[in-house]
Structures are given as C-alpha cells and as structure tokens.
Amino acid sequence: TLQLKTERAVHLTRTVLITAGIGAFHPKTFKNPSIDGFDGKGLYYFVKSFQEFKDKRVLIAGGGDSAVDWALGLLGIARSITLIHRRDQFRAAEDSVQKMLKSSIQVKTFYELRRLEGSNKVERAVIYSNKTNIDETIEVDAVIASLGFLSTLGPIQEWGLDLEHDSIRVNTRMETNLRGVYGAGDIVTYPGKVKLIATGFGEGATAANNIAAYINPKASVFPGHSSSQDVHEKQKVSAKT
C-alpha cells in the first residue's frame, strides 16, 4: 500500500499514476538584489486581481502575452501604466500588441529595469536604455515582472523515482522503478519518446489498463475495441434473456 501525503491528509492507495506535465512552474526573477529585494513590497510576478492595482502607477516589464494582457487588463483601473521591453519585437499576440499601442499605455522599447528604490516599499524604478545605457527614474507604486517561467519537478524529485534529467523513466507498461507507481505524458521518458498530445493520450490509456491488471491480475490488459463495446453488451443481454 502506498501513502500519498498532502497538506490536508494522508491517502492510502495501491497505485499512483503521475501525469504532471513538465512539472511545476516558477517565475523567473531578475537575479538582482536591488530588484528582487522588493518582492512582496510592490514587486509582483503574478496578477491575481486587477483591483489590487486600483489608482496605482504601474510599471510592467516584459513583452509576452502575460505582460501585454496584464497591461490591457489594468486600463481604467490603474492610474497610469508603463510597459518596458528590452526590444521592439513582442512575443504577445499581434492583436493584443496593436490594442496596447493604440491605448493610453506608455510603451518604452529597448528599455530594461536596473533597480528599484524606496524605503519600505517600491517608490521609484530606475530603467535604462539598452542602446545608450542612459538611466531614467520614474515614480511607481507597483512593478509587475513578466520574465517567463522555469519548470521543475518539485517534490517529485524526492520520491525515489528513476529520473533522466527532468523526466521519469518508465517501461512499455508505463511502470516506474517503484512498484505500483506509473507515469504518462510529458513527465515520462523512454527510448523513442515523442512529446505529443496524442502520445500522452495513448500513454494514459496504456497506464490505466496496466494498472487495472496490476490491481486485479484476472483482468485483461487489453479492454477491447471501444467501437465494439455496445455490440458486446447487447450480446450479453440477449444471452441472459
């Protein structure tokens, strides 16, 4: 019997199927103490509620979908919005970029964040042109950093699984090296693995049917064709009557 320990309870089970994708996501930080030190003091990596920025002067750093969408979402809520990006090409959807450029959002390309200033919270942001290296100081109440995300296996790394880089090794039955523990999808690897959605669906079905046979040795790993299930059920009913 396996034990699954969560923050709320302990669950007992005979099998576990791990389908954790590419792992847990964590925001990239600036790796700059003069910026990262304001985390929780006006520096944000996520926007949970636009109303949290009501009537604030907001600076957004980034050029992807999250940065542009957050900037557009804050229109009419924040007192002012400035978005800086290290180049003049955006990774965000073109329609969103055009809406942003036509709005009241101040967009400054080829600009990056050098440091944040303030006593107990963010009060000023020092940005600089990466073309001239000239600094510019702007007064802000909040800074939203949208620098992308890093994926890690998190606690899964401590479960005693056989890992290959950031993936779990499985066999053709989707079994890991731990008895009763299976995996499927992007989280697993094996020779010839192709990371596609279709592959993940197939691996999930393979794992589920092998789990059924593991729990009940009399069960068949092959469940039959789904297209013929209705016919078989009707035949069973006819036989009984």
Contacts in CASP RR format, 6 or more apart in sequence:
PFRMAT RR
TARGET T0000
AUTHOR 0000-0000-0000
METHOD contacts of the structure
MODEL  1
TLQLKTERAVHLTRTVLITAGIGAFHPKTFKNPSIDGFDGKGLYYFVKSF
QEFKDKRVLIAGGGDSAVDWALGLLGIARSITLIHRRDQFRAAEDSVQKM
LKSSIQVKTFYELRRLEGSNKVERAVIYSNKTNIDETIEVDAVIASLGFL
STLGPIQEWGLDLEHDSIRVNTRMETNLRGVYGAGDIVTYPGKVKLIATG
FGEGATAANNIAAYINPKASVFPGHSSSQDVHEKQKVSAKT
1 12 0 8 1.000
1 13 0 8 1.000
1 14 0 8 1.000
2 12 0 8 1.000
2 13 0 8 1.000
2 14 0 8 1.000
2 15 0 8 1.000
2 16 0 8 1.000
2 180 0 8 1.000
2 181 0 8 1.000
3 10 0 8 1.000
3 11 0 8 1.000
3 12 0 8 1.000
4 10 0 8 1.000
4 11 0 8 1.000
4 12 0 8 1.000
4 13 0 8 1.000
4 16 0 8 1.000
14 180 0 8 1.000
14 214 0 8 1.000
14 215 0 8 1.000
15 180 0 8 1.000
15 181 0 8 1.000
15 182 0 8 1.000
15 211 0 8 1.000
15 214 0 8 1.000
15 215 0 8 1.000
16 180 0 8 1.000
16 181 0 8 1.000
16 182 0 8 1.000
17 182 0 8 1.000
17 183 0 8 1.000
17 184 0 8 1.000
17 204 0 8 1.000
17 207 0 8 1.000
17 208 0 8 1.000
17 211 0 8 1.000
18 156 0 8 1.000
18 168 0 8 1.000
18 176 0 8 1.000
18 181 0 8 1.000
18 182 0 8 1.000
18 183 0 8 1.000
18 184 0 8 1.000
18 187 0 8 1.000
18 188 0 8 1.000
19 183 0 8 1.000
19 184 0 8 1.000
19 185 0 8 1.000
19 187 0 8 1.000
19 204 0 8 1.000
20 153 0 8 1.000
20 156 0 8 1.000
20 187 0 8 1.000
21 185 0 8 1.000
21 186 0 8 1.000
21 187 0 8 1.000
22 151 0 8 1.000
22 166 0 8 1.000
22 186 0 8 1.000
22 187 0 8 1.000
23 151 0 8 1.000
23 152 0 8 1.000
23 153 0 8 1.000
23 154 0 8 1.000
23 156 0 8 1.000
23 166 0 8 1.000
23 187 0 8 1.000
24 151 0 8 1.000
24 152 0 8 1.000
24 153 0 8 1.000
24 154 0 8 1.000
25 149 0 8 1.000
25 150 0 8 1.000
25 151 0 8 1.000
26 149 0 8 1.000
26 150 0 8 1.000
26 151 0 8 1.000
26 152 0 8 1.000
27 45 0 8 1.000
27 46 0 8 1.000
27 145 0 8 1.000
27 147 0 8 1.000
27 148 0 8 1.000
27 149 0 8 1.000
27 150 0 8 1.000
28 147 0 8 1.000
28 148 0 8 1.000
28 149 0 8 1.000
28 150 0 8 1.000
29 35 0 8 1.000
29 36 0 8 1.000
29 39 0 8 1.000
29 45 0 8 1.000
29 145 0 8 1.000
29 147 0 8 1.000
30 36 0 8 1.000
30 113 0 8 1.000
30 145 0 8 1.000
30 147 0 8 1.000
32 115 0 8 1.000
34 114 0 8 1.000
34 115 0 8 1.000
34 116 0 8 1.000
35 43 0 8 1.000
35 113 0 8 1.000
35 115 0 8 1.000
35 116 0 8 1.000
36 43 0 8 1.000
37 43 0 8 1.000
37 116 0 8 1.000
38 116 0 8 1.000
38 118 0 8 1.000
38 121 0 8 1.000
38 122 0 8 1.000
38 143 0 8 1.000
39 45 0 8 1.000
41 120 0 8 1.000
41 121 0 8 1.000
41 122 0 8 1.000
42 121 0 8 1.000
42 122 0 8 1.000
42 141 0 8 1.000
42 142 0 8 1.000
42 143 0 8 1.000
43 116 0 8 1.000
43 122 0 8 1.000
43 142 0 8 1.000
43 143 0 8 1.000
43 145 0 8 1.000
44 142 0 8 1.000
44 143 0 8 1.000
44 144 0 8 1.000
44 145 0 8 1.000
45 144 0 8 1.000
45 145 0 8 1.000
45 146 0 8 1.000
47 53 0 8 1.000
47 70 0 8 1.000
47 144 0 8 1.000
50 73 0 8 1.000
50 74 0 8 1.000
50 77 0 8 1.000
51 77 0 8 1.000
53 74 0 8 1.000
53 77 0 8 1.000
53 78 0 8 1.000
53 141 0 8 1.000
53 142 0 8 1.000
54 77 0 8 1.000
54 78 0 8 1.000
55 78 0 8 1.000
55 79 0 8 1.000
56 78 0 8 1.000
56 79 0 8 1.000
56 141 0 8 1.000
56 142 0 8 1.000
57 78 0 8 1.000
57 79 0 8 1.000
57 80 0 8 1.000
57 82 0 8 1.000
57 139 0 8 1.000
57 140 0 8 1.000
57 141 0 8 1.000
57 142 0 8 1.000
58 74 0 8 1.000
58 78 0 8 1.000
58 79 0 8 1.000
58 80 0 8 1.000
58 81 0 8 1.000
58 82 0 8 1.000
58 140 0 8 1.000
58 141 0 8 1.000
58 142 0 8 1.000
58 143 0 8 1.000
58 144 0 8 1.000
59 82 0 8 1.000
59 83 0 8 1.000
59 84 0 8 1.000
59 113 0 8 1.000
59 125 0 8 1.000
59 127 0 8 1.000
59 138 0 8 1.000
59 140 0 8 1.000
59 142 0 8 1.000
59 143 0 8 1.000
59 144 0 8 1.000
60 67 0 8 1.000
60 70 0 8 1.000
60 71 0 8 1.000
60 81 0 8 1.000
60 82 0 8 1.000
60 83 0 8 1.000
60 84 0 8 1.000
60 143 0 8 1.000
60 144 0 8 1.000
60 146 0 8 1.000
61 67 0 8 1.000
61 83 0 8 1.000
61 84 0 8 1.000
61 85 0 8 1.000
61 112 0 8 1.000
61 113 0 8 1.000
61 143 0 8 1.000
61 144 0 8 1.000
61 145 0 8 1.000
61 146 0 8 1.000
61 147 0 8 1.000
62 83 0 8 1.000
62 84 0 8 1.000
62 85 0 8 1.000
62 86 0 8 1.000
62 145 0 8 1.000
62 146 0 8 1.000
62 147 0 8 1.000
63 83 0 8 1.000
63 85 0 8 1.000
63 90 0 8 1.000
63 91 0 8 1.000
63 92 0 8 1.000
63 146 0 8 1.000
64 90 0 8 1.000
64 91 0 8 1.000
64 92 0 8 1.000
64 146 0 8 1.000
65 91 0 8 1.000
65 92 0 8 1.000
65 93 0 8 1.000
65 96 0 8 1.000
66 146 0 8 1.000
66 148 0 8 1.000
67 83 0 8 1.000
67 85 0 8 1.000
67 92 0 8 1.000
67 144 0 8 1.000
67 146 0 8 1.000
68 83 0 8 1.000
68 90 0 8 1.000
68 92 0 8 1.000
68 93 0 8 1.000
68 96 0 8 1.000
68 97 0 8 1.000
68 100 0 8 1.000
69 92 0 8 1.000
69 96 0 8 1.000
70 144 0 8 1.000
70 146 0 8 1.000
71 81 0 8 1.000
71 83 0 8 1.000
71 100 0 8 1.000
71 105 0 8 1.000
72 96 0 8 1.000
72 99 0 8 1.000
72 100 0 8 1.000
72 103 0 8 1.000
72 105 0 8 1.000
74 81 0 8 1.000
75 81 0 8 1.000
75 103 0 8 1.000
75 104 0 8 1.000
75 105 0 8 1.000
79 141 0 8 1.000
80 106 0 8 1.000
81 104 0 8 1.000
81 105 0 8 1.000
81 106 0 8 1.000
82 105 0 8 1.000
82 106 0 8 1.000
82 107 0 8 1.000
82 108 0 8 1.000
82 138 0 8 1.000
82 140 0 8 1.000
83 100 0 8 1.000
83 105 0 8 1.000
83 106 0 8 1.000
83 107 0 8 1.000
83 108 0 8 1.000
84 108 0 8 1.000
84 109 0 8 1.000
84 111 0 8 1.000
84 112 0 8 1.000
84 113 0 8 1.000
84 127 0 8 1.000
85 107 0 8 1.000
85 108 0 8 1.000
85 109 0 8 1.000
85 110 0 8 1.000
85 111 0 8 1.000
86 110 0 8 1.000
86 111 0 8 1.000
86 112 0 8 1.000
86 130 0 8 1.000
87 109 0 8 1.000
87 110 0 8 1.000
88 109 0 8 1.000
88 110 0 8 1.000
90 97 0 8 1.000
100 107 0 8 1.000
101 107 0 8 1.000
108 127 0 8 1.000
110 129 0 8 1.000
110 130 0 8 1.000
110 131 0 8 1.000
111 127 0 8 1.000
111 128 0 8 1.000
111 129 0 8 1.000
111 130 0 8 1.000
111 136 0 8 1.000
112 127 0 8 1.000
112 128 0 8 1.000
112 130 0 8 1.000
113 125 0 8 1.000
113 126 0 8 1.000
113 127 0 8 1.000
113 143 0 8 1.000
113 145 0 8 1.000
114 126 0 8 1.000
114 127 0 8 1.000
114 128 0 8 1.000
114 135 0 8 1.000
115 125 0 8 1.000
115 126 0 8 1.000
116 122 0 8 1.000
116 124 0 8 1.000
116 125 0 8 1.000
116 126 0 8 1.000
116 143 0 8 1.000
117 123 0 8 1.000
117 124 0 8 1.000
117 125 0 8 1.000
117 126 0 8 1.000
117 137 0 8 1.000
118 124 0 8 1.000
122 140 0 8 1.000
122 141 0 8 1.000
122 142 0 8 1.000
122 143 0 8 1.000
123 139 0 8 1.000
123 140 0 8 1.000
123 141 0 8 1.000
124 137 0 8 1.000
124 138 0 8 1.000
124 139 0 8 1.000
124 140 0 8 1.000
125 137 0 8 1.000
125 138 0 8 1.000
125 140 0 8 1.000
125 143 0 8 1.000
126 135 0 8 1.000
126 136 0 8 1.000
126 137 0 8 1.000
127 135 0 8 1.000
127 136 0 8 1.000
127 137 0 8 1.000
127 138 0 8 1.000
128 134 0 8 1.000
128 135 0 8 1.000
128 136 0 8 1.000
129 136 0 8 1.000
151 166 0 8 1.000
152 166 0 8 1.000
153 163 0 8 1.000
153 166 0 8 1.000
153 187 0 8 1.000
156 168 0 8 1.000
156 187 0 8 1.000
157 163 0 8 1.000
159 178 0 8 1.000
159 181 0 8 1.000
160 177 0 8 1.000
160 178 0 8 1.000
161 168 0 8 1.000
161 169 0 8 1.000
161 176 0 8 1.000
161 177 0 8 1.000
161 178 0 8 1.000
161 181 0 8 1.000
162 168 0 8 1.000
162 169 0 8 1.000
162 176 0 8 1.000
162 177 0 8 1.000
163 169 0 8 1.000
164 189 0 8 1.000
165 189 0 8 1.000
167 186 0 8 1.000
167 187 0 8 1.000
167 188 0 8 1.000
167 189 0 8 1.000
168 176 0 8 1.000
168 183 0 8 1.000
168 187 0 8 1.000
168 188 0 8 1.000
168 189 0 8 1.000
169 176 0 8 1.000
169 177 0 8 1.000
169 188 0 8 1.000
169 189 0 8 1.000
169 190 0 8 1.000
170 176 0 8 1.000
170 182 0 8 1.000
170 183 0 8 1.000
170 184 0 8 1.000
170 188 0 8 1.000
170 189 0 8 1.000
170 190 0 8 1.000
171 190 0 8 1.000
172 190 0 8 1.000
172 206 0 8 1.000
173 182 0 8 1.000
173 206 0 8 1.000
173 207 0 8 1.000
173 210 0 8 1.000
174 182 0 8 1.000
174 183 0 8 1.000
174 184 0 8 1.000
174 188 0 8 1.000
174 203 0 8 1.000
174 204 0 8 1.000
174 206 0 8 1.000
174 207 0 8 1.000
174 210 0 8 1.000
175 181 0 8 1.000
175 182 0 8 1.000
175 210 0 8 1.000
176 182 0 8 1.000
176 183 0 8 1.000
180 211 0 8 1.000
180 214 0 8 1.000
182 207 0 8 1.000
182 210 0 8 1.000
182 211 0 8 1.000
183 203 0 8 1.000
183 204 0 8 1.000
183 207 0 8 1.000
184 200 0 8 1.000
184 202 0 8 1.000
184 203 0 8 1.000
184 204 0 8 1.000
184 206 0 8 1.000
184 207 0 8 1.000
185 195 0 8 1.000
185 199 0 8 1.000
185 200 0 8 1.000
185 203 0 8 1.000
185 204 0 8 1.000
186 195 0 8 1.000
186 200 0 8 1.000
188 203 0 8 1.000
193 199 0 8 1.000
209 221 0 8 1.000
209 222 0 8 1.000
209 223 0 8 1.000
210 221 0 8 1.000
212 219 0 8 1.000
212 221 0 8 1.000
212 223 0 8 1.000
213 219 0 8 1.000
213 220 0 8 1.000
213 221 0 8 1.000
END
